[in-house]
């Protein structure tokens, strides 16, 4: 039998996508093994979620920058992931742009989920961007990570309608429901 692919899940927030992935693995719908959960935010929800599922959880001090890791931290991140036996890096609410050390260590092996129908509305708070633009449909996208911001090759998308009385909060909540269905399915598709 083929070994199950090892996942390293990276996030900065509450970890609802991480939870959906770990539940999918627990139910044996997603044939993969979560090897480690890493956050740049101490005590973040995602670290608690990882521990709840008996997955090693690690805090990575990010260094002095706000939107990227310090060079040493990014090299350390690659090392931690390799030591943990990670084949696929899964960004789940990870708020820092990854640079060459990670892109070279895991070429075409880093996935991200973004709350819009890319290439529309890359960047922060994409659901607010979609509302402000007067869209009637938005959604979420799973894509490979490259050197740009939310610009890598698209793997899968799910549409979410924008309702007339939507607020940023109600819209984001509905997009997140779609994300939690889409991400485990898309991971399954690329890891197969
Ligand atoms: C998600 O909405 C995802 O699209 C974005 O960050 C959010 C993470 O949420 N990249 P969670 O931590 O998985 O709950």
Boltz pocket constraint, residues with backbone or C-beta under 6 A from the ligand:
constraints:
  - pocket:
      binder: B
      contacts: [[A, 11], [A, 12], [A, 13], [A, 14], [A, 15], [A, 16], [A, 17], [A, 18], [A, 46], [A, 92], [A, 93], [A, 94], [A, 113], [A, 114], [A, 115], [A, 176], [A, 179]]
      max_distance: 6.0
